Amino acid sequence: MKQDKITAQSVITTGRFQLRPLSIADTGLMSLYASDKRVAEMTPNIPHPLPPGAVEAMIERALADQSQDVIWAIDASPSGGAELVGVIELHQMDRRQSEIRYWVAPTMWNTGIASEVVRALIAANPLANDTIFASVFQDNPSSARVLVNAGFEYLGDAESYSVARSAALPTWTYLKKLI
């Protein structure tokens, strides 16, 4: 049985960032970053080129009560940065489990953002998960390091389809037990 979506989505604060619900006002920056081929190719579901209306549809999905995804904007404005520098989400699965997914704007790569927000989301555990899964394409070792540094354990190799690359690609799969 699927969990019910937490409708009062929590705001999570880290040292430099705030994870907050997406809003329509995020459309411009999300479109800018998600349309970058480097971002799209590291995610399974962002197409490249980004078609018109894709970001608006993602935001609508995030705001829908029946969505299985709880999506936060990574907001750097508390530390003087942009209101959106990336996105992090939990895709709800069965039996108090979720899959964590995230991307960060290329201009912010190698600044520790992903590590900080992944750790903060895990610590907050807003969906009361027992287990969180993750997978990354094998040509993205930086994301794999983020997961390992956040305490995820390597489970094995798998394969996932990349819409941007129009191909199935090898992935590394990870698990984090929270209980």
N, C-alpha and C positions, 0 to 999 in steps of 0.2 A: 504494500500500500504506500502510495506517495505521501510525503509530508504536505501539510497545508502551507502555503506561502506565508511568511511573516509579513503582514501588511504594513505594520508600522516599522519600516526599515530603519535600522539603527544607523547613527552617525558614529564613526570610529575615528578617533584622533591619534595620530602618531607624533613623533617629535617634530617633524617638518610638514606633515600632510594631514588632510582630513579626507576620510572616505565618506562620501555622502551620496544620497540617491541621485541618479541622473535626472536632468531636467531638459526641457526643450531648449533652454539657453545654451546647452552644451553642443548643440548641433554644429556650429561653425568650427570649433576646435577639434571635435571628433572627426568631422569630415576631412579637415586638413591632415590630421595624423593617420587616420585609417586609410586614406587614399595613397599613402606612401607605400610603395611596393615592398620596402623592407619590412614594414609592419605586417602587411597583408600576408606575405609569404611565410611568416613565422606563426600564423594562426591557421586553424583548420577551416574557419568559416567566413573570413573577410575576403570578398572577391577583389581582384585587380584586373582591369581598372574598376574602381568603385562606381557602381551605377547610381544614377540619380535616385534619391529617395531611400537609399540603403541605410543611412545613419538615422534618418527619421523613423524608419521601420524598427531599427534596433532600440531606439529610445521608447517608442510606443510599446514594444514587447517588454521592455524593462518596467514600464509603468503599469502594465496590465496585471490585474489581480490574479488571473489564472496562470501567469507565467511560472515556469519551474526554475527560472533564473533570477537570482537576486544580484543586481549589478550596481556597483558603486563607481562614481567618478573619483579619480585620484586628483584631489584639489590641492594645489601648492600655494594658494593665496594666503594661508596663515603664515607662511614664511616669505611672503613677498613675490611669489611666482604666479604662474598662470592658474586660472580657475580649473583647468583640466589639463593634465599632463599624461593621462593614461586611464585605463579602465581595469577593474578587477571584479570578478564575479564568482559566485558559487552556483553551480548547476545542481539542483536537488535531484537525488536519486532515491532508490528504495532504502529502507532500513536505516534511517538516520545517517545517510552518507551523502556526500557532495563531491563534485569535481571542481577544483579551483582552476580558473583561467584568467589570464591577465595579459596586457600589453602596455608598453610605455612608449611615449613619443621618442623618435630616434635622437633628437637633440638632448634628451635626458638619459640616454643609455650610459651605463658605467658610472652612475652617480649614487647607486645604492637605493634608488627608489623602490625597485621591485622587491628587494630583500626586506626593506622596512615595511612595506604595505602587506606583503605576504605574512610576515611575522605578526603584524598587528591584527590582521583578519583572523589568523589562527588563534591568537590569544583571546580575542573577543568572542570567537565561536558563536556568532549571532544566530545560527540555525540549530544550535545545540547538537552538532554532529558528533558521532562517535568516531567516524573515519572520513578523511578527505583524500581523494585521489588527484593525480595530476599526470599529464603526459606532455612531452615536448618533442619536437622534431629533432632528430639526432644531429642535424647541422646547426643546432642552437645550444651549444654547450653553456652559454651564459645563463640561460633559463634553468638548465639542469643544476648549475651551481647554486642558484637562488633557492631551489627546492631542497637540495642537500643541506645547505646552510640553515634552512628553516626546520630541519629535523625530519624531512621526508626520507623514506627508505626506498631504494631501488627495488622494483618488483621484477622487471624484465623488459624485453623488447616486444614491440607490437608494430602496428602499422595504422596510419590514419590518413584520410584523404585531405588534401589541401585544395580548396576551391581556387585560390590565387594561382597555384601552380598546375592545376588540372591533372593531378597525379596522386597516387597513394605513396606515402613516404614512410620510412622507418621512424619509429618513435621509441623513447625511453619512457617507461611507466613507473610512477612513484606512489607511495602510500604514506599517510601520516595518521597514526592512531591517536585519538584525543582522550581516550579513557583508559 
